[in-house]
């Protein structure tokens, strides 16, 4: 069964990301007479190992814009002699001679249809600097033209608006590398003379900086007319094809009507919580403007708690101000509503409708507070057979584990791998054999576009830029919901684990290009909301959102933004905070549930354990304390008081001979923590196939107050990622954090990864890992 991995990012990091060698022209032909035209996106992730040198991972997307190809060779030159390809890469057979690097297609990706693309890449080292290659060729044809082509000027916009008395900007770059330095001038070719070039009128592009956008600033002079003048600006020069940017002056002398801008017009307010809307005037007022928000008819529990009277001046008028609506905690079961009037003297009033999301009502028929309480767990026959075949595995092979739906194809399954309906049918059979106890079956919903945007080992099949969000909805979530809604599964308690790693990546990893794209496009948030809307609408389906783990979100700078993001995402779903049953931590990770021999409040010779290298100023030392604190914060934000938490304990037992039996007696804080901690990883940022890990606490309901269950979401024995590059058609790339020889990066303090050797692709069976987990199980396997 091909599943997932488990990337866990532990803190904020920085990444250099850029695009290079974008071209569209048709050039020479290959021996097969295919007209070659290509587009290459080169995105490096660079880190420093010591001053002036380091390593990098180059992610490359090769897109075919010409005739269909049956084979291809990508080539480029590093700008410096100190940039080196290391013998690890994916998607191509890589080699380097001097500064020249070539990558030849593998058997599975040689065929590229017109418009088709493939993702490839490699790892490398650098010293001095790590500039991007200036140009790329495919089958000896330069991307952007097979023969020297005339570069075109590429502008960020074809038209701009310039406020009278103000400025506006656009950027310019070239479509391909010039053979020599090129000067690009921006000049007004026609139109309103009040519009002019303020700066950037002369730009120089070289064979190495041609793809770096440079800024041109246009200005509109202050005048007394009332005309919105226009002008055309030519951006070009000798040796390039020019572009035109049209500018329009936004005149400030015309008569405009004042009004109130109120956003949104309706809000949902969790009982015991709050919601907000914003207010601002449409144009600059001539005198101070007072705007009030007053409650009208409706539910008296809904009131204005702040922002009831706002003042806008000629200086602050364009900054929206916030009004907060609160919903009192009461004992009724009604989702009350109330209208609030937003008004200012002489202006047309606006209204905002507030709806209380009541948390006192009964759950939907058949929907219980804790789906694990009193229930037996579904045993996946596929996993059971593999576990039972391993030495000692029969003792745990009847343990309930989750099924990962990590691809669209996983829904239907195949002749050798059970699909969603096959698992549900098997769950019905197991339920019938279990007597009167209900049965809980767990599925991981895991296929967002740009999935695991800061990872490599677990990248998914859908991309934001390739209609990924719509495909996620129609080809992935909709079929899952349709199958789960079948009436023959109505007696099952179906638990869904929603998108591991997704929302946490939006908190800490926006420096990664794919994470930034997932954030700016709204793909992660909208995808999670869509999944909640479709799945939680079924009374026997339970939803838990992934919330990373303590060594990822345990710092204030990560914890509080995560709480806000979790709340805003769920509150935006159709049923608001009622859309979720809870959150899960430690999914597919090995962070220990409880450190027994020290807490975050422990001091050693007057020094807090927070100052140790292991804890690193985190506020939590284990998953239990993190999960409890997160639950408290989420309820305080507006989630219902019955919110449940899960902890994945499938691989965090850390037994064996290395497990400490008591606290250290050292008076040195680092020594004390290292000798006392149950979690035996080299660094808390390590996540891939960890050496020394063991099976953790067996799945159990209500293990602690506020926790619905300990669960085994990551099936033990399934790899997190490959130890070396393995070509595949699943979008999974080689991540150095799965390489036991890798000396690490900023994410793990430049330590060894602690990964087991000889690991297969993520989700594939890893016998050596399973046997080690059984040996190091805690509680031990009997």
N, C-alpha and C positions, 0 to 999 in steps of 0.2 A: 504494500500500500504506500503510495507516494503522498506524503503529507506536507509538513511544514518544517520549520527549524525552531528558532527562538532567539532572535537578536534582542538583546536588552541593552539600551544605551543608559549610561549611568550619570552623565552630567552634560552641561552645555559644552559644545566644541565649535571650532571655527573651521570652515572649509573654503578653499579657493575653487570657484566654479566658473567656467566661461565656455563660450561657444567659439569654434574656430572653423575656418575653411568651409564657408557656406557658398555653394555655387549651383547654378541652374543650367549652364550652357551645354550644348551637345558638342562633343569633340571628335577625336579620331575613333576608329573602330578597332575592335579586337580581331584576332585571327578568324573568329567565327562571324565577322562582319556585323557584330552587334554595336549599335551606336551607343556609346557610353556617356552618361551624364550622371553626376553624383552629388550628394549632399552629405557632409560629414560634420557631426557634432562631437567635439572633443572636450570632455569635462574631467579635469584632474582634481583629486582629493589629496592635498599635499600636507605633509607633517614634517616637523623638525626633530631630529634625534640628538643633535648637538649644534652649537653655533655654526651656521654656514653650510649645513648639510642635513639630509633627511631622506625620506622616501615619499612615494606617491602611488595612488591607484588611478589609472587612466580609464575612464568609462567612455566608450566610443559608440555612437549610433551611426551606422552607414545606411544611407537611403539611396535606392536606385531610381534615378529620374529619367533614365534612357530606356533602350530596348531591354527585354528580359535577359538576365544573365544566368548562365549555367555554372560559371566558376568566376572567382574574382581574387585579385591580389591588391590589397591596400598597402600603400607605401608612403613614407614621409621621412623628413630629416629633423632630428633634434637640433635646436638652435645652438646648443653648446656641446662640447666634447665630454662634459662631465655628467650628462644625463644618460642613464643606462637602463635598459630593459633587464629585469631579473627574470630568471627562467620560470616565471609563473604567469599564466594568462588564461584567457578563456575565449571561446568562439572563433579562434583562428590558430594556425600554426605560426608562432611568432619567431623572428630572428632579428639580430642586429649585427651590422658590419659598419664599423666606424660610427658615424652619426645616423646612418641609414637604417630605418626599421621597416620591416615588411611583415605582413600578416596574410597568410593564404587561408581561404575558406576551409572549413571542415566538411565532412560528408553530409551533414544534416542542414547546412545553411548556405550551400553553394548556389542553389537556385534562388534568384531574387527577381520577382516579377516587377514590372514597371510600377513604381510607387511603393514597392516593398522595402522593408528595412530589417536590419539585424543588429543586435546589441552585442558588442565584443569589448575586449579590454585586456589590460595587463597591469602588473605591478612593476615599479621601477625605483631607482635611487637617483639622487642629485646632489651636487655640491655647488656652492656659489649662488645659483638661482635656478629656477625651474620654469622657464618661459614655454609658452605653447608652440608647437610646430607651426610654421607660417603657411604651409600648404600641404595638400594631400593629393595622391593620385590613386586611381583605380584602373587596373589593367593598363598602366602607363599613360592614362589620360588624366590631366589635372582636373580636379573637381572645380568647376567654374570654367572649364575649357581645356580641350586637349592640346591646342596650340596657344601661344601667348594671345590672350584676349584683352580687349579694352575693358578695364573695370568700370562698373557703373557706380554712381553715387547712390547709396541707400540711406534714406532719411526715416526717422522714427515716425513722422507724420507728413501727410501731404497738405494739410491745412492746420492753421493754428488761430486762436482768438487772442487778441492783445488788448487788455484793458487800457482805456485812454489814460495817459500819464503813467502807465506801467509797462511791464515786459512779459514776454513769453519765450519759451525755449523749444528747440527741437534738436535732435542729434543727427550726425552724419557719419557714415563709414563707407568703405568700399565693398563691392561684392566679391572681389578676389584680389590677390596680391599683385601690386604693380611691379614692373621690372626695375623701376627706379623711383626715387622720391617724387611724390605728386603733390602739388598745391591746389587745394580746392577753395574757391572764393564764393561767397554768397553776396549777390548784388540784386538790388531792386530792378526788375526789368520793365515794370509798368505799374500804374495805379497811384494810390494816395501817397503823397510825399511826406505826410505825417508819420508814415510807417517806415522804419529804417532799421539797419543792422546796428545793434548796440555793442556786441562783442562776438568774437569767433568768425569774423568776416573772412579771415584767411587761415586755413587749416593745412597742416602738412601730414601726409600719410606716407609711410615707408613700407618696404617689403615685409617688415616684421610687425608694424602696428596697424596695418590696414583694416583689421577687423575690430579695432577698439573704437567705439563710438565717441565722437567729440561733439561738444556743445556749441550751438549757435544761438545767440540771444537777439530777439527782435524787440523794438521799443515803439510805443505809440505816443506821439507828442500830445501834451495837453493843449486843447484849443477851445474855441467858443462855439463851433458849429454843432449841429445835432445829427450829423451823418455818420453812419457806421461805414467808414471807408474801407476799401480793399486794395491789396497790392499783391503782385506776383514776384517771387524771389527765385532767381536762378542759382542753383548750387552746382558748381562745376569748375572745370579748368582743362588745361591741355593734357591729353592722354587719358581722359575719363569721359564717360557718358553722363551728361548732366541730369539733374533732377529739378523739379519745380515744387516750391512750397508756397501755397496761397495763404495770405494773412488777412484777417478781418479785424478792424478796430471795433472794440465794444465801447461806444460813446457813452459818457456819463452825464451828458447835458440834456438827454431826452427825458421826458416826463415818465416816471414809473410809479406804480401803485403799491403802497405798503400793504403787507399782509403777514399773517402768522404761518410759519412752517412748523408743523407738529408731526413727529415721527416716533413710533407708528401710531395708527389710529385705534389699535386694539392691543391689549396686553393680557397675559395670563399670569395671575399672582398666586403662588403656592400658599396654602393656608399656613400661617405662622411665618411667612416669608415676604418677599417684596419683588416688585418689577418696576421698570423705569420707562419713561418716554422723554424725548428731547423737544425743546422749543427754541426758535430763533425768529427774528424778523426777516422778511424777504430781502429788504434793501436797507441801506444805512439810514437811521432816523436822524431828523434834524434836531431833536431834543431827546432827553432820556425817555425810555419807553418801559412802562411797568406792565408785566404780564402775570395774571393770576390764574391758578387752577383751583376750581371749587367743585365739591361733590354734589351731584344731583340725586335723583331718586335711585333707589335700588338697595343693595345689601349694605347695611350700615357697618359691617365688619371691614369693608373696603374704604380706606381713607388716605388722604395725602399726608405722608409722613415727612417729606422735605421738598423744597422747591415750590411751595404754594404761592410765593410771590417772588418774581424774578425781575431784575432791572437790566435793561440793555442800553448802552451808551453808543455814541458815535464811534468809540474806539473798540468796544468788545462785541458789537452787534453781530458780527459774522461767526462768533463762536457759540455753538448750540449749548444750552444749559439744561440740566437734568431735573426732572420731576420724579419723585419716588412714590409709588403707591404700595401700601402695606395691607396685608390681610390678617386680621386677628385670628388667633387660635380659638376655635370654639368646638362645641360638641355636636353640631348639626351635621347632616350628611348632604347638604345642598351646595352645588357649585353656583354661588350667588354671583350677580352681576351688578355693576353700577356705572353710570355715565358721569364723566368729569368734563366740565366746561373750561376751555382755555380761552381767556379773553383779555382784551386791552381796549381802553377807551377809544372810540372812533373806528375800530376795526371789526371785521366780521369774525365772530367767535368760531372756534373749532371744538370738536368733542373727541374724547378718548373713551372707549368702552373697556372696562376692566372686568375680567372674569376670574373668580376664585377657583383654584384647583383644590378641592376639598380632600383631606386625607383621612376622614372619619368614615367614609362610606365602605360598605362591604366590597371585597374583591369580586371580580366577575364569577359567575357560577362555575364551580369546579376549580377555581384558581385559589390555591392555598398560600399561606404566608411563607412557608419554607418547603420547596418541592422535594427536599432530601429527607425531611422528617418522616419517619415511619415507612420509608420506601426502600425497596431493594434497587440495586444498580444494574444497568444493562452491561453484559459482558460481550465485548466485540469478538465474534468467532475468529476473525482474521488475526487479531492480536493474540488471542488466547492460544491459537495453534503455534504461533511463533514463540511465545513465551514458554509454553509447556515443553517445547523441543530443546530448550536450553538447560544446562545443568542447574538444578535448583529452581528452575522456573515454574514447575508444576505447583509449588507452594503459593504462588501469587497469580497464577494464570486465570483464576476466576475473579480477579479484581475488576471493578468497573473502571473503564477508561473512556475518554472522549473520542469521537470520530471527527477528523479534520476534513472539512469541505473546502479544500484549498485551491480548487480549480472548477471551472464550469463543468468539465468532464467528470469530476468526482460526484456530481449529483446523479448522473445516470450509472456510473460505475462501468465495469467491463466484465469480461468472462472470468477474470482472475481477481477482481477487486469489487467488493460489494458497494453498491450505490446507496443513496439516501433511502429510497423505498425498500431496498433489500434489508437495510439495517432496521428500519421501522417494523417491517414484517417479522424479522427475527425478534425484535423487542416484544411484539405482541405475543409471540410464542413463549418467550421467557416469562412474560407477565402471567400468562395462563398457568404456567407450571409453578408459580411462586405463591399460590394461594390467594388470600384476600389482600395482601400487602400490595400497594401500587408500585409501579416500576418507573424509575427515572432514567432517561436516556439523554446523553449529552452530545451536542454537535458544536463544533467551532466554525463560526461564520468568518471566512478569512479570504477575501478576494477583492478588496478595494482597489480601485485604480491607483497606480504608483504605490502599491503595497510595500510596506517596510522600506520607506523611502530613504532611510539612512543605512540600509543593509545591502548586502550583496548575496549572501547565501540563500535568502528567502524572498527575493524579488518575485513578483507575480506576473500574471499574463496580461493584465489590463493596464493601459496607460491613459492618463488624463487627456493628453494631447491627441489621442486616437479614439475619441468618443467613449472613453472608459467608463464614465459615470453612468451614462445611459445604458451601456451594455451591462454594467453591474446590476442595475435595476431590473432590466427586462430579461437578461439571459441568466442571471444568477439568483437574485433575491426572489423574483416572481416565481420561478419554478420551484424553489425551496418551499416557499409559502404555500404554493398550490398542493404540493405533496403532503406537507405537514397538516393541511386542513382536511385531508381525507377523513371521513367520519370513523373509519375503522381504527384510527389511531387516537381517538378522542379520550380513551381511558389512560393513555400514557402521559407521564409528566415529561415534557420535552424541554430540556434546558439548552439554551443557546448562549454561547460565549461569543460576544460581539467584537470582532476585529482586533486581535492582539496587536499592540504597538502603534495603533493608528493615532488616536488622540494624543497620547504622550509625545509622539514625534512632533506634533504641532507646538508643543511647549518648549522643547529643548533643541530641536534639530533643524530649525528653519534656515541654517546656513547651508544645508544640503539642497541642491537645486530641485530635486524631485519633491522634497518636503515643502519647499517654498511654493512650488506649483500646486501641490495638494491643498495648501493653505489658501493661496490667492484665488484659486478656482472654487473653493468651497467643497471640493470633492469628498474629503474625509467626513466633514460635518454633515453634509447632505446625504452621503451614503449611509452613515450610521443612523441618521434620523429616518431614512427610508426603510432600513432594516427594522428599526423599532416599530415603525408604523405598521408594517406588514406582519411582523411576527407576534408582537404583543397583542394584536387584535384577536388572536386565538386564545381562548381561556385556558387551554392546557399547555401553552407555550410560555416559558419563563426566559427572561432576558437579563444577562449580566454583562456589563461593559468592562473591557480590560483596562486596568489602572496601573500598569507597569509594576514596579516593585520599589522597595525602600531605597535601594542603591541607585535608583534612577531619579525618583521624584522626592527624595527625603530632605532636600535642602529647601529653605523657605522660598528661594528664588524660583524653584520648580513646583513646590507643593501648592502654594496659594494660587498661582496661575492655572494649575491643573484643576483645582476645585472649581474655579470660575468657568473654565472651558467645559468641564463635565456638566456643570449646571446649565450653562447657556445652550449646549448641544441638546440635552435631554428636554429642557423646557421648551425648545423649539419643535419638538415632535408633536404629533396630533394630540396625544393624551398627556402631554407635559411630563411632569415628574412621575406620573403613574405609568409611564412607558417602560420603566425598568424595575426589576426586582432587586437589583443590587449591582455590586462591582466585584471584580476578581483581581487579586494581586499574585505576582510570582508565576504567571502563566509561562510554562516551558522554561523556567529559570531554576536556579539551585540555591537561592537565598534561604537561609535556615529559618524555620518557623519561629523558634525561640532560642535566643542565646541564654544559657542557663547560669553562666558564671559572671556576667556583668550586665548592667543596664546603661542607658544613656546618662544616668545620674552618678555612675561610679567615678570616683576619683582615685588616682594612684599617686601617693606622695604629694598630694595637693594639686595634681594635674588632672583635668577632666579627660575621660577617654575620647571625647570629641576631638581632642588635639592629636590623637594618634593617627598615623598614616592610614591605617585600615578604615577607621570611622570617617576621617577627613572632614570634620565639622558637620557631618550629617546629624540630623536630629533623631535618627532611629538606627537601631543596631540589628533589627530582625523584622520579619514580615508581620508577626502578630501585633507588635506595637504600632507599626505603620498602618496596618489595615484598620485597627481600632481608631487611631487618630484621624485617618481619612474618613471613616464613617461618621465620626462626630462632626468633622468640618462640613461634610456634605449635608448632613441633617441641618446644621446651623445655617447653611446656605439656602435651604428650602426644600430638600428632599424629605419624603415622609419618614416618620419616626421608626417605621418597621423595616427600613432599608437593611438588606442583608449583605454580607460579605463572604467571599470564598477565597481560600488560599490553595494554590496548587502545590501539593506536597509530594508529587510523584518522584522527585529526584533530589530532595534536600535533607535526607536523613543524616548524611555525613557520619556514618558509623565506622567500624574498622579500627585498626590499631592506632590510627592518628587522632581519634576522637579523645579530647581531654576528659578527665574524670573529675576535675575540680578546678577552682581558680588558681592562677599563677601566684607565686609568692614574690614575684619581681616587683621592685619599686620603680622601675623604668616603664613609662606608660606604653611605649610601643612593644616592649617585650611582654608586658603583662597581657595586653590585648592579643598578641599573636599566639601566646601560649594558652590563653583561656578560651579563645573563640572556637565554637563548634564548626562554623563555616570555614573549611580548610582551603578555599581557593587562594591562589597567589594574590589576586586582587579582586575586589568586588565588582570591577568592570568586566571581568571575564565571564563568558556565557556559553561558549561552544563546547559541547561534548566534554565536560569537565572531568579531568582525571581525579580519582579518589572519591567522587560523589557516590551516594547510596540511595536506595529507595527510602522515602520518607514515611510519615504516618499514613496508615491505610485510610482510605476514604471513610469518613464518619460524619454524621449530622450533628449539628449543635455542639461543636467541640469547645466553644467559648461563647460567652455572652456577646451577641451582636454578629457572630459568625454563623452563617447558615450551614457551612460544611467545610471540611478538608476534602479536596477532590484530586483525582489524577487526570488532569487535562492533557498533559504531555504524556503519551504512551511510552513508558520506559522501553528503551531499546531502539527507538526511532531516532535517527541521526539529526543533529542540529544543522549540519553542513559538512561539505566535503573537505578533507585535509589538503587536497590539491585540486587543480582544475580538472573537471570532468565534463566534457561536452554533453549537452542535454537540450531537450525541446521544451523545458518547463520554465524558462526564464531565470533559472537559479544560477548565480555566478559564484566564483570562488572568492571567499572572504578570508583574508589573512588571519582573522581571529579564530579560524578553525585549523590553522597550521601550527602544530606544536613547536616548530622551529622559529616562529615569528617572535621578534623581541618587542612587539607591542607599539602603541601609539599614545596620544594624549588621553584617549578614553580609558586606558588601563594603566596609566602612569609609566608607560614604556617598560612593562614587565612581560615576561613570557606569558603566553595565552593559557597554559595549563590544559590545552586541548589534547584529546587522545589521538594517536596516529591512525592512519589507514581508515579514516571514516568515509562512508559513502555520501551521496547527495542527501540533502535534508529530506527527512521523511522516510528514507529507505532503512531497512533493518540493519542494525549495527550490533552484531553478536557480541563482540568484545565489550562494548559499552554495557549491554544488558547483564552480562556475567559480572562485571565490576559493580554494577548497581546492586545486584543480589548479594555479593560478598560484603559490601559496605552498608547494607540496609540497617536502618535504625528506626523503629524497633527491628531487631534481627529477624530474618526469615527462618521459621522453624520447619 
